[in-house]
Amino acid sequence: MSQAPFAVRKMRFGSMLGMKCEFEDTLWESLTDPYAKLAMGQTAEKLRAQYKRSDID
């Protein structure tokens, strides 16, 4: 996961000299659920609290 790429939006045709460009961490974006607005680990913690191990077995 340490080799996840960065993205720069709206740079298809380049930019003017001196224009600020912001890098986006695609790893964090891919690990976040866009509907629940939670990270994958937070979703797992919610499910752990909701379902007990004895109920699953």
N, C-alpha and C positions, 0 to 999 in steps of 0.2 A: 504494500500500500504506500510505501514511501516514494514510489516512482509515479504516482498519480499526476497527470498533467495539469497545468494551469491554463486558463482560457482568458482571452481578451475579447470582449464583445464589441461589435460594430467596427471591426478593423479589417474588413475584407479588402478594401481598396487602400489601406494605409491611413496615415494621419499627417497633419501638418507638423512641421518641426516645432518642438516645444510644447506640443499638446500633451496633456496628462492622460495616460492610459492606466486603467486599473486592472490588475490581474485577479482572476477569480479562482479560488481553490475548488477544482471539480470533485475532489474526494469528499469534501464536506457537503457539497450539493447533492452528490449521489447517495450519501448516507442519511439524508433528511427526507422524511415523508412530506410531500407538498400538501397533502390534504389534512393530515393531523398536525402538521407543523412541529413534529417531534423527531429527534434523532433516532436511529435504529435501536440504540441501547436503551433509550427512554421507553420506547415501545415494548421492548422485552421486559423491562421492569414492571410496566403496567400489567402485562399479561401474567407475570409471575405472581403479582399480588391478587389478580383476579382468579386464577386457577391454581389449585393445590396439587401437589405431586400425587397424593392418594386418589384424587378424582381422575387423574389422567390414566393411572395404572388400572 
